[in-house]
Amino acid sequence: MSADPPGSELEADLERARDLSIDDIAAAIESIGFECTRCGACCRGHGDDEHTATAFPDEVRALAGQDEPASRSGDGTPDPDPDEYDWRDVARPMPYGLQDGENGLEGETFEWALQTDGCGDCTFYTEDDGIGACTVHENRPLICRTYPFSVALSGTSQPMGEPVDEAGIVRAHECEGLGRDISREDAEELARTLKQRAIRELEEAIALLEAYEPVDADGAVVVHDSEGAKRPDGSEWNR
């Protein structure tokens, strides 16, 4: 008997994600309960662990004010636009899989994490008198829009460790806002975004698997995402 081709489980879960009921997700969120207290815990690093939130390539470009993947000039350097964020101001290579080399981090990794500041907090996080805020709130990535919830499907992100509560397919991760009353309207809006995120994460995972080709990093950092292999500045890896 032949084994299932790579990605077949992801394809099956993608169909499940597309079939998810908004009403069922909203009911699960209602049963758990949630209200953001703006404590900032999900935006900050903890101890030696820097903040790590996955961002899709198009989400990074949206935050950077870019519409297209970064191009490179004839000498191999990025073509900058002084009116735009640099990609590296927004995102960094996901640290998992990288190791220290002679000239810093090196190796291959998958996907992007939002950039952090010197304290390990999300670079877009700000705080005033203990009240947290996001400086790019309207453009924040899907994983930020749906925290502390996730769906229990392979290929979807499970942020901030193990779930602390579950209702059907919905998982809740540690957050002081859990257990608080949430209106049906807010639960449905969150449910729609959570379903959208589950679909996007699975689509990205499938595209990454299809595009992936191992490369010789040779002392550099290579990031594989759904668009192919890239350098830390978001431009195409072509070495």
Buried (B, 14 or more C-beta within 10 A) or exposed (E): EEEEEEBEEBBBBBEBBEEBEBEBBBBBBBEBBBBBEBBBBBBBBEEEEBBBBBBBBBBBBBBBEBEEBBEBEEEEEBEEEEEBBBBBBBBBBBBEBBEEBEEEBBBBBBBBBBBBBEEBBBBBBBBEEEEBEBEBEEBBBBBBBBBBBBBBBEBBBEBBEEBBBEBBBBBBBBBEBBEEEBEEEBBBBBBBBBBBBBBBBBBBBBBBBEEBEEEEBEEBBBBBBBBBBBBBBBBBBEE
